[in-house]
């Protein structure tokens, strides 16, 4: 009887915690995690010549398990831990899928998730991230996604009316500083204009019934070096660090090691279904933990709303993805560009924020941009390795800075 009463009280408390502000924040965060990252996954899948079934399975995995993470953790800890998957990881993989088979990538995803789990269990988060200076990671990421920013501008001129109106919308909402993020406004308005001016025919793209199945991984030492390590670093530095930083900035008692560990566990599960990760979503957590999301003690419901949207989207992705695939490639490039704009500007600024690291960050950026492969090791690893060596042993003044930054917390 007591347990029944406790459950009833818990349900009533949950309902009382829902308000318009956290619903709005959760909806915006969910849309943010769904729009651009989906386009990036489609881009990566196209580059790797993956089948339609593999593409839908990938999207199913990251959104179903990312959504579950974003429902369970905030309900348990009562803080706005938003689940999702790595936007920067998807951007990184778009340059790697043509070098490995689908099953080799699954093996790399699982290893990446295990790395996250070990980092969390060993309380090794800050030390691991600081092995490579943050500026070098940012330079590597900037180089990897720069071509998408160039394609963004080119596609805007090719799809002139849609691109122009989307850009104007973005700048107007940036100027007005409304509660609606400029990126979301630009994508929504652009989609409306596209639907009015461009004939979209899904035709034979609608698939039959979809049943997710566990995939067998193929563990490849080369994919471990080229995919697992960079992907884990990107998740830690661009998602985990950002999300945890936002929670601590808003004065939440944050279970850092458990968040990292659960991100690893859910990423491993997602990996078996073809998803690269299922982790705390950095920018979406920023949205749901902010003051605009309502009273501090109720903001966790924004994360739950976001998680529910992701879960629904993942479960019905087999019906929704064909509509996205029917969009013109130029519009997909525009969506990707808007989605990566904030990531790119933040990372390009972070890359050159230290005057004493100009040479190392420049080499890290151009090596990542070159997309070279030497000894079967791809450009992201060479970018991180060479950039770090130059920073530590050539630009000697940075050593003290790196050591001091080791004291920073996520």
Residue pairs with C-beta under 8 A, 6 or more apart in sequence:
14 75
14 301
17 297
17 298
17 300
17 301
18 298
18 301
19 294
19 295
19 298
19 301
20 294
21 292
21 293
21 294
21 302
22 288
22 293
22 294
22 298
22 299
22 300
22 301
22 302
22 305
23 301
23 302
23 305
24 179
24 293
24 302
25 287
25 288
25 290
25 292
25 293
25 294
25 299
25 302
25 305
26 82
26 288
26 293
26 301
26 302
26 303
26 304
26 305
26 306
26 309
27 305
27 306
27 309
28 179
28 180
28 181
28 184
28 287
29 82
29 281
29 284
29 285
29 287
29 288
29 302
29 303
29 306
30 284
30 305
30 306
30 307
30 308
30 309
30 310
30 313
31 184
31 309
32 181
32 183
32 184
32 283
32 284
32 287
33 66
33 82
33 84
33 85
33 87
33 281
33 284
33 306
33 310
34 63
34 309
34 310
34 313
35 184
35 187
35 335
35 339
36 87
36 183
36 187
36 335
36 336
36 338
36 339
36 340
37 62
37 84
37 85
37 87
37 90
37 339
38 59
38 321
38 324
39 324
39 332
39 335
39 336
39 339
40 87
40 90
40 91
40 94
40 336
40 339
40 340
41 55
41 58
41 59
41 62
41 90
42 55
42 321
42 324
42 325
42 332
43 94
43 332
43 336
44 90
44 93
44 94
44 96
44 97
45 54
45 55
45 58
45 97
47 94
47 95
47 97
47 98
48 97
48 98
48 100
48 102
48 105
49 98
50 58
50 97
50 102
52 205
52 207
53 207
53 210
54 102
54 274
55 321
56 207
56 210
56 317
56 318
56 321
57 212
57 213
57 215
57 273
57 274
58 274
58 275
58 276
59 314
59 317
59 321
60 210
60 212
60 273
60 274
60 275
60 314
60 315
60 317
60 318
61 212
61 270
61 271
61 273
61 274
61 275
61 278
61 314
62 84
62 85
62 270
62 275
62 276
62 277
62 278
62 314
63 85
63 310
63 311
63 313
63 314
63 317
64 310
64 311
64 314
64 315
65 266
65 269
65 270
65 273
65 275
65 278
65 314
66 83
66 84
66 85
66 266
66 270
66 275
66 277
66 278
66 279
66 281
66 307
66 310
66 314
67 83
67 84
67 307
67 308
67 309
67 310
67 311
67 312
67 313
67 314
68 83
68 266
68 278
68 307
68 311
69 81
69 83
69 84
69 262
69 263
69 266
69 278
69 279
69 280
69 307
70 81
70 82
70 83
70 84
70 281
70 303
70 304
70 306
70 307
70 310
71 83
71 304
71 307
71 308
71 311
73 81
73 83
73 259
73 262
73 280
73 303
74 80
74 81
74 82
74 300
74 301
74 303
74 304
74 307
75 300
75 304
77 255
77 300
78 297
78 300
79 247
79 252
79 253
79 254
79 289
79 299
79 300
80 247
80 252
80 285
80 288
80 289
80 293
80 299
80 300
80 302
80 303
81 243
81 247
81 259
81 280
81 285
81 300
81 303
82 243
82 280
82 281
82 284
82 285
82 287
82 288
82 302
82 303
82 306
82 307
83 266
83 278
83 279
83 280
83 281
83 303
83 306
83 307
83 310
84 239
84 278
84 279
84 280
84 281
84 284
84 306
84 310
85 270
85 275
85 276
85 277
85 278
85 279
85 281
86 231
86 234
86 235
86 238
86 239
86 276
86 277
86 279
87 238
87 239
87 281
87 283
87 339
87 340
87 343
88 141
88 145
88 234
88 238
88 239
88 343
89 231
89 234
89 235
89 239
89 276
89 277
90 276
91 141
91 144
91 145
91 148
91 340
91 343
92 141
92 144
92 230
92 231
92 234
92 380
93 105
93 227
93 231
93 276
94 148
95 144
95 371
96 105
96 226
96 227
96 378
97 105
99 226
99 373
99 378
100 108
100 220
100 222
100 223
100 226
100 227
101 218
102 215
102 274
103 215
103 216
103 217
103 218
104 218
104 219
104 220
104 223
105 223
105 227
105 274
105 276
106 215
106 216
106 217
106 218
106 271
106 272
106 274
107 217
107 218
107 219
107 220
107 223
107 224
108 220
108 223
108 224
108 226
108 227
108 228
108 231
109 227
109 228
109 231
109 267
109 270
109 271
109 274
109 275
109 276
109 277
110 217
110 268
110 271
110 272
111 219
111 224
111 228
112 227
112 228
112 229
112 231
112 232
112 235
112 267
112 271
112 276
112 277
113 264
113 265
113 266
113 267
113 268
113 269
113 270
113 271
113 277
114 264
114 268
115 228
115 229
115 232
115 264
116 232
116 235
116 236
116 240
116 260
116 261
116 263
116 264
116 267
116 279
117 260
117 261
117 264
117 265
117 268
118 124
118 264
119 125
119 128
119 232
119 236
119 260
119 264
120 257
120 258
120 259
120 260
120 261
120 262
120 263
120 264
121 257
121 261
123 257
125 236
125 240
125 256
125 257
125 260
125 410
126 406
126 408
126 409
126 410
127 406
128 236
129 233
129 236
129 237
129 241
129 410
130 402
130 405
130 406
130 408
131 388
132 233
132 384
132 387
132 388
133 357
133 360
133 387
133 388
133 391
133 398
133 402
133 405
134 237
134 350
134 405
135 350
135 351
135 352
135 353
135 354
135 357
135 360
135 361
135 391
136 357
136 360
136 361
136 364
136 383
136 384
136 387
136 388
136 391
137 233
137 234
137 237
137 238
137 384
138 346
138 347
138 348
138 350
138 351
138 361
139 347
139 351
139 352
139 360
139 361
139 362
139 364
139 365
139 368
139 383
139 387
140 230
140 364
140 365
140 367
140 368
140 380
140 383
140 384
140 387
141 234
141 238
141 343
141 347
141 368
142 344
142 347
142 348
142 351
142 365
142 368
143 364
143 365
143 366
143 367
143 368
143 369
143 370
143 379
143 383
144 368
144 369
144 379
144 380
145 340
145 343
145 344
146 344
146 365
146 369
147 369
148 333
148 336
148 337
148 340
149 337
149 340
149 341
149 344
151 333
151 336
151 337
152 333
152 334
152 336
152 337
152 338
152 340
152 341
153 337
154 333
155 163
155 329
155 330
155 331
155 333
155 334
155 337
156 163
156 164
156 166
156 167
156 334
156 337
157 163
158 330
159 194
159 328
159 330
159 331
159 334
161 193
161 197
162 190
162 193
162 194
162 197
162 198
162 331
162 334
163 190
163 330
163 334
165 189
165 190
165 193
166 186
166 187
166 189
166 190
166 193
166 334
166 338
167 186
169 182
169 185
169 186
169 189
169 190
170 182
170 183
170 185
170 186
170 338
171 182
173 180
173 181
173 182
173 185
173 186
174 182
178 185
179 292
181 287
183 338
183 339
183 341
183 342
186 338
187 335
187 338
187 339
190 331
190 334
190 335
194 200
194 327
194 328
194 331
198 328
198 331
200 323
200 326
200 327
201 326
202 322
202 323
202 325
202 326
203 326
205 322
205 325
205 326
206 319
206 322
207 318
207 322
209 318
210 318
212 273
213 273
214 272
214 273
215 272
215 273
215 274
217 271
217 272
222 376
222 377
225 377
225 381
226 376
226 377
226 378
226 380
226 381
229 381
230 380
230 381
230 384
231 276
231 277
233 384
235 263
235 267
235 277
235 279
236 260
238 282
238 343
239 263
239 279
239 280
239 281
239 282
240 259
240 260
240 263
240 279
240 280
240 282
240 410
241 282
241 410
242 282
242 283
242 285
242 286
243 259
243 280
243 281
243 282
243 284
243 285
243 286
244 254
244 256
244 259
244 280
244 410
245 410
246 282
246 285
246 286
246 289
246 290
247 254
247 285
247 289
248 254
248 409
248 410
249 289
250 289
250 290
250 291
250 296
250 299
251 296
252 289
252 296
256 410
259 280
263 277
263 278
263 279
263 280
266 278
266 279
267 275
267 276
267 277
267 278
267 279
269 278
270 276
270 277
270 278
271 277
281 306
283 342
284 306
285 303
287 293
287 302
288 299
288 302
288 303
288 306
289 299
293 299
293 302
294 302
313 320
324 332
351 361
351 364
351 365
352 358
352 361
354 361
354 398
354 401
356 395
356 397
356 398
356 401
357 391
357 395
357 398
359 390
359 394
359 395
360 387
360 388
360 390
360 391
360 394
360 395
360 398
361 387
361 391
363 383
363 386
363 387
363 390
364 383
364 384
364 386
364 387
365 383
367 379
367 382
367 383
367 386
367 387
368 379
368 380
368 383
369 379
370 379
371 378
371 379
372 378
372 379
372 382
373 379
374 382
391 398
391 402
392 398
392 399
392 402
